[in-house]
Amino acid sequence: MRTLDGRYELEQRIGIGGMSEVWRAHDVVLDRPVAVKVMSPEDLGTETSVERIRAEARSAARLVHPNVASVHDFGTAATLPGRRSAYIVMELAEGETLASHLRDGPLDWRIAVRVCAEISAALAAAHAHGIVHRDVKPANVVLTPAGVKVLDFGIATPAGAPDRTPDGMVVGTPAYLAPEQLDRRPATPAADMYALGVLLYYCLTGRLPYPAGSTTQLLGMRRRQAPEPLPEVPGLPAEVAELCWRCLDDDPEKRPSSLVAALLLAEVVDARVYVPMANAVPRPRQPVVSPWTEQAAAEATQAAALEWDTVAER
C-alpha cells in the first residue's frame, strides 16, 4: 500500500484519466476515508505546472456547497524514483456516477430534472466565486443518498482566463464542450451551461444531441450543424425543453445562467436547492434597544426630575 506524505494511504484506484488517477484513500491523521487525485508526473515538468494545480485546488477549496465535493488538501509526493506528483485530497462521495446510471438508458424525466437542478445549483455556487468547471459530464456527477455531488474541479479555471493549454489540446470532454471552447476562447460560466444542456439532453433521451460514431465525427459535425431538437418526452414540461434548447445555443449570451436554471428546474419538480443569493444593500434601521434599557432610562429620568423638583423647592 502506498502512502503519500505519511498521511494518505492509497487503498483502491477508482478512476483514471489522461492526466490523473483517482484513489480511494484513508487519512490516517483524521481517521476518515477520502478521495485522492494524483496527477501524472509528466504533467509536472515545470514549477509553473505545480503552481497551476495548486491554484486550481485553492479555487475549488473555496467552494462550500452541499452539491460540491469538498477539497481538503494539496501536496506533492514522490511516486516514482526521482519523480514527484502533485495530488489533491477531496471528499469521498459514496455512490454511483451518473454515467453508470445512464448506461441502462434515459432517466425518468422527474429524476433527470432533479439531478440537473442540483448540478445547476453547484455550478451557481462556483460561478458566484468566479470559477468555471470546464468538464461537466456524467462521469463527474455522483448520485449519493444525500443527493448529487459534482466532482473534479481539478481543471476549473477563473472565469475569462485565457486557455494556456498547448496547441492542439482541448481541456474537457469533446461532447460537452461549448463552441467557444472549441475555438480556444476564454472559458466563462456560459460554457458550463452548454455542458449542462448536453447533460440534460442525455439524461432525458439516453443519447447525445449529435449523431456521431467517433470524436472526430463529433467535432466535425459540431462545427457544421446545430444540435438535434429534443424529441418529445411524455409528461416533460415545455419550460424544461425550452431551457435545454437555450443552454445549447451557439451564442453564450443567449444561454441561461446557472442560478436561473437551478431555480427553474427545482420548481418544476418541487425540489429544494441551495443557491447563492445576490449581495443585497442593507436597509438602514434603528438600532435595537433592550426594553430593560428603556425602562432603566425612564426610571433614571424620573428620578432626576424628582431630585430637581426637590432642589428647586429648597
C-alpha positions as CSV (number, residue, x, y, z in Angstrom):
1,M,0.0,0.0,0.0
2,R,1.4,3.4,-1.0
3,T,1.2,6.3,1.4
4,L,1.5,9.9,0.4
5,D,3.5,12.2,2.8
6,G,3.0,9.6,5.5
7,R,-0.7,10.6,5.8
8,Y,-2.8,9.3,2.9
9,E,-2.9,5.5,2.4
10,L,-4.0,4.7,-1.2
11,E,-6.3,1.8,-1.0
12,Q,-8.1,1.3,-4.3
13,R,-7.9,3.1,-7.7
14,I,-11.5,4.2,-8.5
15,G,-10.8,6.3,-11.6
16,I,-8.3,7.1,-14.3
17,G,-8.0,9.8,-16.9
18,G,-5.4,11.2,-19.4
19,M,-3.7,13.3,-16.8
20,S,-4.5,11.8,-13.4
21,E,-5.7,8.9,-11.3
22,V,-8.2,9.0,-8.5
23,W,-7.8,6.7,-5.5
24,R,-10.0,5.8,-2.5
25,A,-7.7,6.5,0.4
26,H,-7.5,6.7,4.2
27,D,-6.5,9.9,6.0
28,V,-4.5,8.4,9.0
29,V,-4.4,11.7,10.8
30,L,-8.1,12.4,10.8
31,D,-9.1,8.7,10.5
32,R,-11.5,9.2,7.6
33,P,-11.9,8.0,4.0
34,V,-11.0,10.5,1.3
35,A,-10.5,10.6,-2.5
36,V,-7.0,11.5,-3.7
37,K,-6.4,12.7,-7.2
38,V,-2.8,12.0,-8.2
39,M,-1.6,14.0,-11.2
40,S,0.7,12.3,-13.8
41,P,4.4,13.1,-13.2
42,E,4.7,14.0,-16.9
43,D,2.5,17.0,-16.2
44,L,4.9,18.4,-13.6
45,G,7.7,19.3,-15.9
46,T,8.0,22.8,-14.6
47,E,7.3,24.7,-11.3
48,T,4.6,26.5,-13.2
49,S,2.6,23.3,-13.6
50,V,2.7,22.7,-9.8
51,E,1.6,26.2,-9.1
52,R,-1.2,25.9,-11.6
53,I,-2.6,22.8,-10.0
54,R,-2.1,24.4,-6.5
55,A,-4.1,27.4,-7.7
56,E,-6.9,25.2,-9.1
57,A,-7.0,23.3,-5.8
58,R,-7.3,26.6,-3.8
59,S,-10.1,27.8,-6.1
60,A,-12.0,24.6,-5.6
61,A,-11.4,24.7,-1.8
62,R,-13.3,27.9,-1.6
63,L,-16.5,26.2,-2.7
64,V,-18.6,25.1,0.3
65,H,-21.9,23.7,-1.0
66,P,-23.9,20.5,-0.4
67,N,-23.7,19.5,-4.1
68,V,-19.9,20.1,-4.4
69,A,-17.3,17.5,-3.4
70,S,-15.1,19.5,-1.0
71,V,-11.4,19.9,-1.4
72,H,-9.4,19.1,1.8
73,D,-5.7,19.3,0.9
74,F,-2.9,19.7,-1.7
75,G,0.6,18.4,-1.8
76,T,3.4,16.8,-3.8
77,A,4.9,13.4,-3.1
78,A,7.4,11.0,-4.7
79,T,5.5,8.4,-6.6
80,L,8.4,7.1,-8.8
81,P,12.1,7.2,-8.3
82,G,13.3,10.8,-8.9
83,R,9.7,11.8,-9.9
84,R,7.2,13.8,-7.9
85,S,3.4,14.0,-8.4
86,A,1.0,16.7,-7.3
87,Y,-2.1,15.4,-5.5
88,I,-5.4,16.9,-4.4
89,V,-7.3,15.4,-1.5
90,M,-11.1,15.6,-1.8
91,E,-14.3,14.5,-0.1
92,L,-15.1,10.9,-1.0
93,A,-18.6,10.9,-2.5
94,E,-20.1,7.5,-1.8
95,G,-22.5,6.4,-4.6
96,E,-22.6,5.7,-8.3
97,T,-21.7,8.1,-11.1
98,L,-24.5,9.4,-13.3
99,A,-22.6,7.8,-16.2
100,S,-23.2,4.4,-14.6
101,H,-26.9,5.0,-14.3
102,L,-27.2,6.3,-17.9
103,R,-25.7,3.0,-19.3
104,D,-29.2,1.5,-18.7
105,G,-30.9,4.2,-20.7
106,P,-32.5,7.6,-20.1
107,L,-33.8,8.6,-16.6
108,D,-37.3,9.3,-15.7
109,W,-37.8,12.9,-16.6
110,R,-38.5,13.9,-13.0
111,I,-35.3,12.3,-11.8
112,A,-33.4,13.9,-14.7
113,V,-34.7,17.3,-13.9
114,R,-34.0,17.0,-10.2
115,V,-30.4,15.8,-10.8
116,C,-29.8,18.7,-13.2
117,A,-31.3,21.2,-10.8
118,E,-28.7,20.2,-8.2
119,I,-25.9,20.3,-10.7
120,S,-27.0,23.8,-11.7
121,A,-27.0,24.8,-8.0
122,A,-23.4,23.5,-7.6
123,L,-22.4,25.5,-10.7
124,A,-24.2,28.6,-9.4
125,A,-22.0,28.4,-6.3
126,A,-18.9,28.0,-8.4
127,H,-19.9,30.8,-10.8
128,A,-20.6,33.1,-7.8
129,H,-16.9,32.6,-6.9
130,G,-15.8,33.4,-10.4
131,I,-14.9,29.7,-11.1
132,V,-15.8,27.7,-14.3
133,H,-15.8,23.9,-14.0
134,R,-14.9,23.2,-17.7
135,D,-15.7,19.5,-17.6
136,V,-19.3,19.0,-16.6
137,K,-20.2,15.4,-17.7
138,P,-22.0,12.3,-16.3
139,A,-18.7,10.8,-15.1
140,N,-18.1,13.9,-12.8
141,V,-21.5,13.6,-11.2
142,V,-22.1,11.1,-8.3
143,L,-25.6,10.3,-7.1
144,T,-25.4,9.8,-3.3
145,P,-28.1,9.0,-0.8
146,A,-28.0,12.7,0.2
147,G,-28.2,14.0,-3.3
148,V,-25.9,15.0,-6.2
149,K,-22.2,15.6,-5.8
150,V,-20.3,17.4,-8.6
151,L,-16.7,16.2,-8.7
152,D,-13.4,17.2,-10.2
153,F,-12.9,20.9,-10.1
154,G,-9.3,20.0,-10.9
155,I,-9.4,21.7,-14.3
156,A,-11.5,24.6,-13.0
157,T,-10.3,28.0,-14.0
158,P,-11.1,31.6,-13.2
159,A,-13.9,32.9,-15.5
160,G,-12.5,34.7,-18.5
161,A,-9.0,33.3,-18.1
162,P,-7.1,32.6,-21.4
163,D,-6.6,29.0,-22.4
164,R,-3.0,28.2,-21.7
165,T,-3.1,24.5,-22.8
166,P,-0.7,23.6,-25.7
167,D,-1.9,24.0,-29.3
168,G,-3.9,21.0,-30.5
169,M,-5.0,20.1,-27.0
170,V,-8.5,20.9,-25.7
171,V,-9.4,20.8,-22.0
172,G,-12.6,19.0,-21.3
173,T,-14.7,16.2,-22.9
174,P,-15.4,16.9,-26.6
175,A,-19.1,16.0,-26.5
176,Y,-19.8,18.6,-23.7
177,L,-17.6,21.4,-24.9
178,A,-19.2,24.7,-25.9
179,P,-18.5,26.1,-29.4
180,E,-16.3,28.9,-28.0
181,Q,-14.2,26.3,-26.1
182,L,-13.5,24.5,-29.5
183,D,-12.2,27.9,-30.7
184,R,-9.9,28.2,-27.7
185,R,-11.7,31.3,-26.4
186,P,-11.6,32.1,-22.6
187,A,-14.0,29.9,-20.6
188,T,-17.0,31.6,-19.0
189,P,-19.9,30.3,-16.9
190,A,-21.8,30.1,-20.2
191,A,-19.5,27.2,-21.2
192,D,-20.6,25.2,-18.2
193,M,-24.3,25.9,-19.1
194,Y,-23.7,24.5,-22.6
195,A,-22.4,21.3,-21.0
196,L,-25.4,21.2,-18.7
197,G,-27.7,21.4,-21.8
198,V,-25.9,18.4,-23.3
199,L,-26.2,16.6,-19.9
200,L,-29.9,17.3,-19.5
201,Y,-30.5,16.2,-23.1
202,Y,-28.6,12.9,-22.4
203,C,-30.5,12.3,-19.2
204,L,-33.8,12.7,-20.9
205,T,-33.1,10.7,-24.1
206,G,-30.2,8.4,-23.4
207,R,-28.1,9.9,-26.2
208,L,-26.1,13.0,-27.2
209,P,-27.7,15.8,-29.3
210,Y,-25.2,15.0,-32.1
211,P,-25.3,11.7,-34.0
212,A,-21.7,10.6,-34.4
213,G,-19.7,7.4,-34.1
214,S,-16.3,8.9,-33.1
215,T,-14.8,12.0,-31.5
216,T,-13.5,13.1,-35.0
217,Q,-17.0,12.8,-36.5
218,L,-18.5,14.6,-33.5
219,L,-16.2,17.6,-33.6
220,G,-16.7,17.9,-37.4
221,M,-20.5,17.7,-37.0
222,R,-20.4,20.2,-34.1
223,R,-18.9,22.8,-36.4
224,R,-21.3,22.2,-39.3
225,Q,-24.8,21.9,-37.8
226,A,-26.9,22.7,-34.8
227,P,-27.8,20.0,-32.2
228,E,-30.9,17.9,-32.9
229,P,-34.1,19.2,-31.3
230,L,-35.1,17.4,-28.1
231,P,-37.6,14.7,-29.0
232,E,-40.9,14.6,-27.3
233,V,-40.6,13.2,-23.7
234,P,-44.1,12.2,-22.3
235,G,-45.0,14.5,-19.4
236,L,-42.0,16.7,-19.7
237,P,-43.0,20.4,-19.1
238,A,-42.4,22.7,-22.0
239,E,-40.2,25.0,-19.9
240,V,-37.7,22.3,-19.3
241,A,-37.4,21.5,-23.1
242,E,-37.0,25.2,-23.7
243,L,-34.3,25.6,-21.1
244,C,-32.4,22.6,-22.6
245,W,-32.5,24.2,-26.1
246,R,-31.4,27.6,-24.7
247,C,-28.4,26.0,-23.0
248,L,-27.4,24.6,-26.4
249,D,-27.4,27.9,-28.1
250,D,-24.2,28.7,-30.0
251,D,-24.3,32.3,-28.6
252,P,-23.1,32.3,-25.0
253,E,-25.1,35.4,-24.3
254,K,-28.3,33.6,-25.0
255,R,-27.8,30.8,-22.6
256,P,-29.4,31.0,-19.1
257,S,-27.4,31.5,-16.0
258,S,-26.8,28.6,-13.6
259,L,-28.8,30.4,-11.0
260,V,-31.9,30.7,-13.3
261,A,-31.5,27.1,-14.4
262,A,-31.3,25.8,-10.9
263,L,-34.4,27.7,-9.7
264,L,-36.5,26.8,-12.8
265,L,-35.6,23.1,-12.7
266,A,-36.1,22.8,-8.9
267,E,-39.5,24.5,-9.2
268,V,-40.7,22.0,-11.9
269,V,-40.2,19.0,-9.6
270,D,-40.8,20.9,-6.3
271,A,-37.2,20.3,-5.1
272,R,-35.1,22.4,-2.7
273,V,-31.7,23.6,-3.9
274,Y,-29.2,25.8,-2.3
275,V,-28.1,28.8,-4.5
276,P,-26.0,31.9,-3.7
277,M,-28.0,35.0,-3.0
278,A,-27.1,38.3,-4.6
279,N,-25.4,40.7,-2.2
280,A,-28.3,43.0,-1.1
281,V,-27.7,46.5,0.0
282,P,-28.5,46.6,3.7
283,R,-31.5,48.7,4.6
284,P,-31.0,51.4,7.3
285,R,-32.7,50.6,10.5
286,Q,-32.9,51.9,14.0
287,P,-30.5,50.2,16.5
288,V,-32.2,47.6,18.6
289,V,-32.7,48.8,22.2
290,S,-33.4,46.4,25.0
291,P,-36.7,47.1,26.8
292,W,-34.8,46.9,30.1
293,T,-32.5,49.6,28.9
294,E,-35.5,51.8,28.0
295,Q,-37.1,51.1,31.4
296,A,-33.9,51.9,33.2
297,A,-33.6,55.2,31.3
298,A,-37.1,56.1,32.1
299,E,-36.7,55.5,35.8
300,A,-33.4,57.4,35.8
301,T,-35.1,60.4,34.0
302,Q,-38.0,60.3,36.5
303,A,-35.6,60.1,39.5
304,A,-33.6,63.1,38.1
305,A,-36.8,65.1,37.7
306,L,-37.9,64.5,41.2
307,E,-34.5,65.4,42.6
308,W,-34.5,68.6,40.6
309,D,-38.0,69.5,41.9
310,T,-36.8,68.9,45.5
311,V,-33.8,71.2,45.0
312,A,-36.0,73.9,43.4
313,E,-38.3,73.8,46.4
314,R,-35.4,74.4,48.8
